[in-house]
Amino acid sequence: MDHTTRIAFLTELRDLLQRYDAEISVDYDDTSDLHGVTGEAMSVSMGKADRFHGRPTILLGDGWGIEPEGLSRLLKSYE
């Protein structure tokens, strides 16, 4: 995945979340046992799979959710 495609995707995703005041998050049952869960993160995979590395993946944020502000910080890191 080239740099331009990555920037375009992240910008559109951020704008979409802002437009609809939305958040993408992970949920779980109240009775779930989360003992030992570490390294929570949200990511998106896109594009064709590479034989050695799988599909290109972008880490969108640590934890259980994605907010427009986090995507803004991510976009700024690519500049």
Phi and psi in degrees as a GROMACS rama.xvg file:
@    title "Ramachandran Plot"
@    xaxis  label "Phi"
@    yaxis  label "Psi"
@TYPE xy
-82.322  165  ASP-2
-58.1842  -43.7384  HIS-3
-62.9783  -42.4331  THR-4
-64.0042  -42.2412  THR-5
-61.5036  -46.7981  ARG-6
-62.7844  -44.2587  ILE-7
-61.7162  -44.5091  ALA-8
-62.7305  -48.8867  PHE-9
-63.9788  -37.7452  LEU-10
-64.8729  -46.4297  THR-11
-64.7153  -40.3476  GLU-12
-64.0004  -46.0747  LEU-13
-59.0105  -46.8309  ARG-14
-62.5831  -39.1326  ASP-15
-64.0363  -44.7549  LEU-16
-62.592  -40.9887  LEU-17
-65.9575  -44.1814  GLN-18
-59.0401  -40.3279  ARG-19
-102.252  8.24543  TYR-20
48.1396  51.6311  ASP-21
-112.622  165.021  ALA-22
-144.879  138.742  GLU-23
-97.5425  126.959  ILE-24
-144.42  167.877  SER-25
-103.639  139.198  VAL-26
-124.766  162.87  ASP-27
-151.939  160.217  TYR-28
-67.116  149.839  ASP-29
-60.2783  -26.1681  ASP-30
-92.4279  5.4032  THR-31
-66.7613  145.589  SER-32
-101.139  106.598  ASP-33
-99.8205  17.2666  LEU-34
-58.3911  127.689  HIS-35
87.8958  0.783644  GLY-36
-76.109  124.071  VAL-37
-137.032  163.631  THR-38
68.2948  32.6073  GLY-39
-60.3288  134.824  GLU-40
-159.811  155.936  ALA-41
-112.07  136.312  MET-42
-145.912  164.95  SER-43
-130.959  138.291  VAL-44
-110.292  139.969  SER-45
-153.372  160.846  MET-46
87.6414  -176.989  GLY-47
-81.8074  146.784  LYS-48
-72.4599  135.74  ALA-49
-90.2742  139.133  ASP-50
-57.3715  -30.9231  ARG-51
-99.9441  -25.4293  PHE-52
-120.88  0.285578  HIS-53
73.5942  -158.961  GLY-54
-80.1043  145.993  ARG-55
-59.409  135.843  PRO-56
-126.432  138.25  THR-57
-112.977  125.921  ILE-58
-78.2803  116.135  LEU-59
-89.483  -22.6869  LEU-60
169.992  155.331  GLY-61
-82.8902  152.122  ASP-62
93.6218  -157.789  GLY-63
-101.624  3.37447  TRP-64
-145  167.702  GLY-65
-130.463  124.464  ILE-66
-119.947  156.569  GLU-67
-55.4784  -35.677  PRO-68
-63.8122  -39.7274  GLU-69
-64.8572  -38.7934  GLY-70
-67.7912  -34.397  LEU-71
-62.88  -43.3262  SER-72
-62.7784  -41.3111  ARG-73
-62.8353  -46.5352  LEU-74
-59.2523  -42.0798  LEU-75
-62.3774  -33.8138  LYS-76
-68.899  -21.2687  SER-77
-85.6343  -11.7169  TYR-78
